[in-house]
């Protein structure tokens, strides 16, 4: 078992940064919620627009079906998106390219909402390395994303993963403030059923599907605050700082996307 001290230390540093997204919008009922992603992979891309509801209500978010939604970039590319149902607006020919700045414009109920996001350059996601540590009779697994951070300071990353065929998605966000210009040394902590919020203990034979995104600073700030909120750290205001104007909830992210998967192997060295 290698890097045990680093992994145990990281457990205390990053546990609060890995949660299923679940934000309390009790005091924001009826506000517009915009969720949009543009990637460097082939489209179509989708912008979803709904209304927030009180926490006491069922998790059925009212769709916004009559908005005018436009995407454009700083090279002159522009497209008006078509509503395809369930509050989702979809592109047909729009292309995501690293280095470009994208603008989302939504007009709904006489209000205009604007967001911008710049897609970073892609960074090679080389693979995943498994490790583990043991407390008592319980084995906890970690994954180390293999990539090298560029020399320039200011790179931001989002890692999301799912387990087997489960729908629950976990996220973690990294910055290069500590490990700038070096191979990544920060592991992703995989769920263990004795940890707060975990409903599955990862064991040998599980398949972990990991997505790596290179994100811009405002999107990183949004997700960092979102994770703090879901951990109950008392961040103010009660919703994460959206990069969308006019008081909208949600986010708009232009990011690169790379995917890897790994099957957890039995650790026979413990």
N, C-alpha and C positions, 0 to 999 in steps of 0.2 A: 504494500500500500504506500503510495508516494504522495508527497505534499500534504501530509496529514495535518501538520500544524497550520499551514495556510488555509486549508479547507475548514478546520474548526474555527479559526479566527474569522474567516469569511462568513461562516454561519451566523455569527452575531452581527456582522456588518451589513449583510444583505437580506436577512430574513424579512425585514420590514419592506423590502423593495420588490417582493414577489407575491402578487395577490391576484385572485380573480377580480375583475373590475366590477364593483358594486357600490355606486355612489348614492348617498342619501340626498334626494331632491325634494324632501318633504315641503320645504318653504319655497319651492320654485315651480309649483304646479301650474301648467298652462303655458310655460315658456317654450319657445322654439328650440329644438335640439337638432343640430346639423352634424353629421358624421360623414367625412369624406376622405378617400384615399386615392392618390395617383401614384403609380409605381413605374419602374423601368421595365416591367414585364408587359406583354401584350395585353391590351384591353379586351373587352370593354371595362371601364371604371364606373363605380357606383357612388353616388351621393345619396344618403338616406336622411330624410327630414321627418321628424315626428314632433309631438308635444310631450313635455314632461308631465308626470302624474304624481300624486301624493304617494308616499310609501305605503299607506294603508290600502291603496287601490291594487287590483290585480296587475301583473306585469304585462299589460296590453297597452302599448303606447299608441295613442291616436296618430294616424298618419296625416301628413300634409300632402294633399294630392294635386293642388292647383298652383304650386309655386312656379316661378320662372327661374331656371337654373342655367347659368352660363359658366363655362370654363375657358380660360385663355392663358397664354404664356407670353414671355417677353420677346418671342420671335415673331409674333403675329398670328399664331395658331389660335383659333377660337371655335367653340361649338356650343350650341344650345342643346341641353340634355332632354331626353324624353322620359316621361313618367311611365314606369312599367308595373306599378302596383306596389302596395305595402309601403308607400312613402319613398320608394326607390326611384332615382333618376339616373339614367344610364347613357354613357357615350356610345358613339358608333365608330368614329374614325380617329378620335383624339389619341395622341401618342405622348407617353411620358419619357423624358430624356434627362439624364443626370446633368446638373449644372444650370438648368433652366428654372426660372421663377414662375410659379403658377398662381393664378388669381381665380378664386371662386366667388361668384356673385349670385345671391339668392334674393328674389323679390317675392314676398308673401304677405298678404293681408295689409298691403300698403306700406310695408316696412322693407328696407333694404339691408342686407347683411353681406359683408365682404371679408374675405380672408386671403392671405398670401402665404405660400410656403415654397422654399427653394429646395430642390432635390439635390442632396449631396452626391459626390462621386461614389461609385460602388467600391467596396472593399472586399477582397476575396475571402469568402467563408470556406476555409480549407477543410474543416471537419470537426468532429466532436470526440473528446477524450473522456472516458469514464473513470471515475474514482469513487472511493467510498470510505466511510469511517464508521466506527462501532461504539455505541454507548450501551453498556450492559449486554443484553442479548439481541439488541435491535441494530440492524445494518441500515444506514442511510446512504443514498447514492447521490453523486454530483456529476455534472457534465461541464467540461471545460470547452467553450467554443474556441476553435483554433483560427486566429486571424492576427495580423500585425497592424497595429494602429499607425497611421501616417505620422510623419515628423511634425507637421503643422498642428498646433494646439487647437482644440475646439470641436473635435469629432464626437458625435453622440450616436448611441446605438439603442435599439429596442429589440429584445429577444422575446418571442412568444413561443409557447410549446403546448402541445396536447399529448395525452397518454392513450395509447391503443386507439380504440374507436370512441372514446369519451368526448363529449362536446365541450366540457369545461376547458377554458383556455387560461393559462397562467402567463403573466408578463413580468419582465424585469428590464430596467433601463440602466445602461452603463454610460459613463463619460470617460474622457481621457485625462482628467485633471491629475490623476496619480500616475497612470501608466503610459504617459504620452510617448509615442514613437517606438513602442516596444511590443513584443508578442504579448497577447492577452494572458493574464494570470488570474482572472476573476472567474470563479465557477458559477454555474447556475445550480441552485439548491433544488433538488427534486422533492416532491411532496412526501411527507411521512405522516401517517394518520394520527400521531400524537401531537402534531403541531397545530396551532390555532388556524382554523379555516381549511385544514386538509381533510379530504374525504377519501383519500386513497394512499396506501403505502406502496411506493414503487418497489418492485421486486424483480429478481432475475427473470428474464423472458418478456418483460414489458417493452413495447416499442415506443420511443419518444420521438415526436415529430417537432423539429425546431425551425422557426423562421427568424432570420436575422434581417433587421432593417437598419439602414443608415438614415437617421432622421435629422431635421434641423433643430436649432436651439429652442425655438418656441414650442415645438411639439414635445421635445424632451422635458421642458418645464411643465407642460400640461400633464404628462404622464407621471412625472415625479410627484406633483401635487396630488394627483389622483390616487397614487399608491399610498401616500401619506394619509390621505383621507380614509381610505379603506382600512388602514391600520389603526385608525382612531387616534391619530397624533394631535388632533385639535388644530389643524391648519385653518387659517382664516384668509379669505372668505370660505363659506361652506361648500363652494364648488371650485374645481380647479380653474386656473386662469386660461380661458379659451383664447385662441388666436383669431376668433371670428368677432367682427365688430357688432355694435348695437345691442349688446347684452345677450347674444345668443349663447346657449350652452353647446358643448361639443368641441370638435376639432376639425381641422383640415390639414392633411399630411401628404406631402410629396416626398416619397422615399424610395430607396432601392430595396430590392427584396431578393434574398437567397435562402434556399431551403436545404436542410439535411435531416436525416433520421438515423437512429441507432437502436439496436436491441440490447437491453441491459444484460450483461453477462454475470454469472456467479463469480464472486470474488473469493478465490481459494487461498489467498495469501494472508487472510486475517487470522 
